[in-house]
Amino acid sequence: MKKTILGELEELVLLVVAASTDDVYGVPVMEQLQLQTGRSFTISAVHTTLYRLEEKGFLSSSVGGATAERGGRSKRLFVLTAEGGRVLVDIQQMRTRLWQSIPQSKLQLLGL
């Protein structure tokens, strides 16, 4: 399997897209990122990340219909690909292994 390293924002965006049950485009992704992390993200950073994830094959996109509320402009809608799902599972398993390798005594010393 191809190994791919994702940056933190890429991983977070991929998780937001995977968790969404609605149409996914830039603004809702940015809003969910801010809600879930308590951090601010610019819409341009989110768009750049969505397109980068599409180039890597972890997302695919299509152009949705134009709406009056957007002045007749259409939205680019993103969906998770099977490869994107696999990379998320790989990341989750790697993080779980790392957490499980921390000695319990060390966590207790740290008050965790």
Biotite code that builds the C-alpha atoms (Angstrom):
import biotite.structure as struc

atoms = struc.array([
    struc.Atom([0.000, 0.000, 0.000], chain_id="A", res_id=1, res_name="MET", atom_name="CA", element="C"),
    struc.Atom([1.180, 3.510, -0.797], chain_id="A", res_id=2, res_name="LYS", atom_name="CA", element="C"),
    struc.Atom([2.256, 5.375, 2.329], chain_id="A", res_id=3, res_name="LYS", atom_name="CA", element="C"),
    struc.Atom([1.218, 8.970, 2.472], chain_id="A", res_id=4, res_name="THR", atom_name="CA", element="C"),
    struc.Atom([1.946, 11.451, 5.180], chain_id="A", res_id=5, res_name="ILE", atom_name="CA", element="C"),
    struc.Atom([-0.798, 13.945, 5.855], chain_id="A", res_id=6, res_name="LEU", atom_name="CA", element="C"),
    struc.Atom([-0.387, 17.274, 7.562], chain_id="A", res_id=7, res_name="GLY", atom_name="CA", element="C"),
    struc.Atom([-2.608, 18.053, 10.539], chain_id="A", res_id=8, res_name="GLU", atom_name="CA", element="C"),
    struc.Atom([-4.994, 20.265, 8.550], chain_id="A", res_id=9, res_name="LEU", atom_name="CA", element="C"),
    struc.Atom([-5.242, 17.649, 5.796], chain_id="A", res_id=10, res_name="GLU", atom_name="CA", element="C"),
    struc.Atom([-6.149, 14.987, 8.347], chain_id="A", res_id=11, res_name="GLU", atom_name="CA", element="C"),
    struc.Atom([-8.707, 17.240, 10.025], chain_id="A", res_id=12, res_name="LEU", atom_name="CA", element="C"),
    struc.Atom([-10.328, 18.217, 6.711], chain_id="A", res_id=13, res_name="VAL", atom_name="CA", element="C"),
    struc.Atom([-10.468, 14.575, 5.633], chain_id="A", res_id=14, res_name="LEU", atom_name="CA", element="C"),
    struc.Atom([-12.142, 13.670, 8.940], chain_id="A", res_id=15, res_name="LEU", atom_name="CA", element="C"),
    struc.Atom([-14.698, 16.479, 8.556], chain_id="A", res_id=16, res_name="VAL", atom_name="CA", element="C"),
    struc.Atom([-15.545, 15.342, 5.025], chain_id="A", res_id=17, res_name="VAL", atom_name="CA", element="C"),
    struc.Atom([-15.817, 11.714, 6.197], chain_id="A", res_id=18, res_name="ALA", atom_name="CA", element="C"),
    struc.Atom([-18.102, 12.652, 9.092], chain_id="A", res_id=19, res_name="ALA", atom_name="CA", element="C"),
    struc.Atom([-20.447, 14.854, 7.071], chain_id="A", res_id=20, res_name="SER", atom_name="CA", element="C"),
    struc.Atom([-23.870, 13.610, 6.060], chain_id="A", res_id=21, res_name="THR", atom_name="CA", element="C"),
    struc.Atom([-24.638, 16.760, 4.057], chain_id="A", res_id=22, res_name="ASP", atom_name="CA", element="C"),
    struc.Atom([-23.129, 18.218, 0.893], chain_id="A", res_id=23, res_name="ASP", atom_name="CA", element="C"),
    struc.Atom([-19.517, 19.095, 1.604], chain_id="A", res_id=24, res_name="VAL", atom_name="CA", element="C"),
    struc.Atom([-17.945, 22.297, 0.322], chain_id="A", res_id=25, res_name="TYR", atom_name="CA", element="C"),
    struc.Atom([-15.533, 24.846, 1.721], chain_id="A", res_id=26, res_name="GLY", atom_name="CA", element="C"),
    struc.Atom([-17.665, 26.902, 4.096], chain_id="A", res_id=27, res_name="VAL", atom_name="CA", element="C"),
    struc.Atom([-19.231, 24.016, 6.078], chain_id="A", res_id=28, res_name="PRO", atom_name="CA", element="C"),
    struc.Atom([-15.813, 22.364, 6.334], chain_id="A", res_id=29, res_name="VAL", atom_name="CA", element="C"),
    struc.Atom([-14.330, 25.584, 7.719], chain_id="A", res_id=30, res_name="MET", atom_name="CA", element="C"),
    struc.Atom([-17.221, 25.950, 10.187], chain_id="A", res_id=31, res_name="GLU", atom_name="CA", element="C"),
    struc.Atom([-16.869, 22.354, 11.419], chain_id="A", res_id=32, res_name="GLN", atom_name="CA", element="C"),
    struc.Atom([-13.114, 22.753, 11.812], chain_id="A", res_id=33, res_name="LEU", atom_name="CA", element="C"),
    struc.Atom([-13.637, 25.838, 13.952], chain_id="A", res_id=34, res_name="GLN", atom_name="CA", element="C"),
    struc.Atom([-16.400, 24.160, 15.980], chain_id="A", res_id=35, res_name="LEU", atom_name="CA", element="C"),
    struc.Atom([-14.462, 20.943, 16.573], chain_id="A", res_id=36, res_name="GLN", atom_name="CA", element="C"),
    struc.Atom([-11.014, 22.435, 17.223], chain_id="A", res_id=37, res_name="THR", atom_name="CA", element="C"),
    struc.Atom([-11.781, 25.899, 18.613], chain_id="A", res_id=38, res_name="GLY", atom_name="CA", element="C"),
    struc.Atom([-9.268, 27.311, 16.154], chain_id="A", res_id=39, res_name="ARG", atom_name="CA", element="C"),
    struc.Atom([-9.717, 29.724, 13.255], chain_id="A", res_id=40, res_name="SER", atom_name="CA", element="C"),
    struc.Atom([-9.084, 28.659, 9.677], chain_id="A", res_id=41, res_name="PHE", atom_name="CA", element="C"),
    struc.Atom([-9.305, 30.832, 6.580], chain_id="A", res_id=42, res_name="THR", atom_name="CA", element="C"),
    struc.Atom([-11.522, 29.747, 3.744], chain_id="A", res_id=43, res_name="ILE", atom_name="CA", element="C"),
    struc.Atom([-8.541, 29.876, 1.388], chain_id="A", res_id=44, res_name="SER", atom_name="CA", element="C"),
    struc.Atom([-6.598, 27.443, 3.615], chain_id="A", res_id=45, res_name="ALA", atom_name="CA", element="C"),
    struc.Atom([-9.582, 25.097, 3.611], chain_id="A", res_id=46, res_name="VAL", atom_name="CA", element="C"),
    struc.Atom([-10.018, 25.323, -0.172], chain_id="A", res_id=47, res_name="HIS", atom_name="CA", element="C"),
    struc.Atom([-6.308, 24.747, -0.768], chain_id="A", res_id=48, res_name="THR", atom_name="CA", element="C"),
    struc.Atom([-6.432, 21.688, 1.480], chain_id="A", res_id=49, res_name="THR", atom_name="CA", element="C"),
    struc.Atom([-9.554, 20.285, -0.200], chain_id="A", res_id=50, res_name="LEU", atom_name="CA", element="C"),
    struc.Atom([-7.939, 20.578, -3.643], chain_id="A", res_id=51, res_name="TYR", atom_name="CA", element="C"),
    struc.Atom([-4.639, 19.114, -2.390], chain_id="A", res_id=52, res_name="ARG", atom_name="CA", element="C"),
    struc.Atom([-6.502, 16.118, -0.940], chain_id="A", res_id=53, res_name="LEU", atom_name="CA", element="C"),
    struc.Atom([-8.275, 15.689, -4.270], chain_id="A", res_id=54, res_name="GLU", atom_name="CA", element="C"),
    struc.Atom([-4.919, 15.721, -6.101], chain_id="A", res_id=55, res_name="GLU", atom_name="CA", element="C"),
    struc.Atom([-3.724, 12.989, -3.728], chain_id="A", res_id=56, res_name="LYS", atom_name="CA", element="C"),
    struc.Atom([-6.805, 10.910, -4.573], chain_id="A", res_id=57, res_name="GLY", atom_name="CA", element="C"),
    struc.Atom([-8.346, 11.062, -1.100], chain_id="A", res_id=58, res_name="PHE", atom_name="CA", element="C"),
    struc.Atom([-11.297, 13.214, -2.191], chain_id="A", res_id=59, res_name="LEU", atom_name="CA", element="C"),
    struc.Atom([-13.210, 13.603, -5.416], chain_id="A", res_id=60, res_name="SER", atom_name="CA", element="C"),
    struc.Atom([-15.329, 16.557, -6.398], chain_id="A", res_id=61, res_name="SER", atom_name="CA", element="C"),
    struc.Atom([-18.117, 17.624, -8.679], chain_id="A", res_id=62, res_name="SER", atom_name="CA", element="C"),
    struc.Atom([-19.833, 20.899, -9.411], chain_id="A", res_id=63, res_name="VAL", atom_name="CA", element="C"),
    struc.Atom([-23.240, 21.237, -7.785], chain_id="A", res_id=64, res_name="GLY", atom_name="CA", element="C"),
    struc.Atom([-26.146, 23.196, -9.161], chain_id="A", res_id=65, res_name="GLY", atom_name="CA", element="C"),
    struc.Atom([-26.175, 26.986, -9.113], chain_id="A", res_id=66, res_name="ALA", atom_name="CA", element="C"),
    struc.Atom([-28.331, 28.550, -6.420], chain_id="A", res_id=67, res_name="THR", atom_name="CA", element="C"),
    struc.Atom([-29.994, 31.946, -6.191], chain_id="A", res_id=68, res_name="ALA", atom_name="CA", element="C"),
    struc.Atom([-28.657, 32.414, -2.658], chain_id="A", res_id=69, res_name="GLU", atom_name="CA", element="C"),
    struc.Atom([-25.134, 32.312, -4.090], chain_id="A", res_id=70, res_name="ARG", atom_name="CA", element="C"),
    struc.Atom([-25.936, 34.730, -6.910], chain_id="A", res_id=71, res_name="GLY", atom_name="CA", element="C"),
    struc.Atom([-26.221, 31.957, -9.467], chain_id="A", res_id=72, res_name="GLY", atom_name="CA", element="C"),
    struc.Atom([-22.811, 30.507, -8.622], chain_id="A", res_id=73, res_name="ARG", atom_name="CA", element="C"),
    struc.Atom([-22.417, 26.796, -8.139], chain_id="A", res_id=74, res_name="SER", atom_name="CA", element="C"),
    struc.Atom([-20.525, 24.988, -5.388], chain_id="A", res_id=75, res_name="LYS", atom_name="CA", element="C"),
    struc.Atom([-17.763, 22.408, -5.734], chain_id="A", res_id=76, res_name="ARG", atom_name="CA", element="C"),
    struc.Atom([-18.868, 19.434, -3.658], chain_id="A", res_id=77, res_name="LEU", atom_name="CA", element="C"),
    struc.Atom([-16.344, 16.994, -2.191], chain_id="A", res_id=78, res_name="PHE", atom_name="CA", element="C"),
    struc.Atom([-16.704, 13.337, -1.201], chain_id="A", res_id=79, res_name="VAL", atom_name="CA", element="C"),
    struc.Atom([-14.312, 10.926, 0.460], chain_id="A", res_id=80, res_name="LEU", atom_name="CA", element="C"),
    struc.Atom([-12.808, 8.282, -1.835], chain_id="A", res_id=81, res_name="THR", atom_name="CA", element="C"),
    struc.Atom([-12.074, 4.699, -0.802], chain_id="A", res_id=82, res_name="ALA", atom_name="CA", element="C"),
    struc.Atom([-8.372, 5.595, -0.697], chain_id="A", res_id=83, res_name="GLU", atom_name="CA", element="C"),
    struc.Atom([-9.185, 8.544, 1.576], chain_id="A", res_id=84, res_name="GLY", atom_name="CA", element="C"),
    struc.Atom([-11.083, 6.206, 3.897], chain_id="A", res_id=85, res_name="GLY", atom_name="CA", element="C"),
    struc.Atom([-8.145, 3.778, 3.963], chain_id="A", res_id=86, res_name="ARG", atom_name="CA", element="C"),
    struc.Atom([-5.638, 6.503, 4.839], chain_id="A", res_id=87, res_name="VAL", atom_name="CA", element="C"),
    struc.Atom([-7.869, 7.650, 7.723], chain_id="A", res_id=88, res_name="LEU", atom_name="CA", element="C"),
    struc.Atom([-8.039, 4.091, 9.085], chain_id="A", res_id=89, res_name="VAL", atom_name="CA", element="C"),
    struc.Atom([-4.250, 3.755, 8.744], chain_id="A", res_id=90, res_name="ASP", atom_name="CA", element="C"),
    struc.Atom([-3.738, 6.988, 10.688], chain_id="A", res_id=91, res_name="ILE", atom_name="CA", element="C"),
    struc.Atom([-6.185, 5.917, 13.395], chain_id="A", res_id=92, res_name="GLN", atom_name="CA", element="C"),
    struc.Atom([-4.458, 2.536, 13.801], chain_id="A", res_id=93, res_name="GLN", atom_name="CA", element="C"),
    struc.Atom([-0.999, 4.129, 13.942], chain_id="A", res_id=94, res_name="MET", atom_name="CA", element="C"),
    struc.Atom([-2.124, 6.626, 16.596], chain_id="A", res_id=95, res_name="ARG", atom_name="CA", element="C"),
    struc.Atom([-3.756, 3.855, 18.648], chain_id="A", res_id=96, res_name="THR", atom_name="CA", element="C"),
    struc.Atom([-0.543, 1.773, 18.543], chain_id="A", res_id=97, res_name="ARG", atom_name="CA", element="C"),
    struc.Atom([1.499, 4.787, 19.677], chain_id="A", res_id=98, res_name="LEU", atom_name="CA", element="C"),
    struc.Atom([-0.895, 5.566, 22.547], chain_id="A", res_id=99, res_name="TRP", atom_name="CA", element="C"),
    struc.Atom([-0.884, 1.925, 23.639], chain_id="A", res_id=100, res_name="GLN", atom_name="CA", element="C"),
    struc.Atom([2.926, 1.909, 23.703], chain_id="A", res_id=101, res_name="SER", atom_name="CA", element="C"),
    struc.Atom([3.061, 4.591, 26.406], chain_id="A", res_id=102, res_name="ILE", atom_name="CA", element="C"),
    struc.Atom([3.689, 2.899, 29.766], chain_id="A", res_id=103, res_name="PRO", atom_name="CA", element="C"),
    struc.Atom([0.787, 3.364, 32.163], chain_id="A", res_id=104, res_name="GLN", atom_name="CA", element="C"),
    struc.Atom([3.252, 4.377, 34.887], chain_id="A", res_id=105, res_name="SER", atom_name="CA", element="C"),
    struc.Atom([4.476, 7.264, 32.742], chain_id="A", res_id=106, res_name="LYS", atom_name="CA", element="C"),
    struc.Atom([0.941, 8.492, 32.173], chain_id="A", res_id=107, res_name="LEU", atom_name="CA", element="C"),
    struc.Atom([0.256, 8.344, 35.916], chain_id="A", res_id=108, res_name="GLN", atom_name="CA", element="C"),
    struc.Atom([3.423, 10.348, 36.644], chain_id="A", res_id=109, res_name="LEU", atom_name="CA", element="C"),
    struc.Atom([2.124, 12.992, 34.267], chain_id="A", res_id=110, res_name="LEU", atom_name="CA", element="C"),
    struc.Atom([-1.278, 12.960, 35.941], chain_id="A", res_id=111, res_name="GLY", atom_name="CA", element="C"),
    struc.Atom([-2.968, 11.596, 32.839], chain_id="A", res_id=112, res_name="LEU", atom_name="CA", element="C"),
])
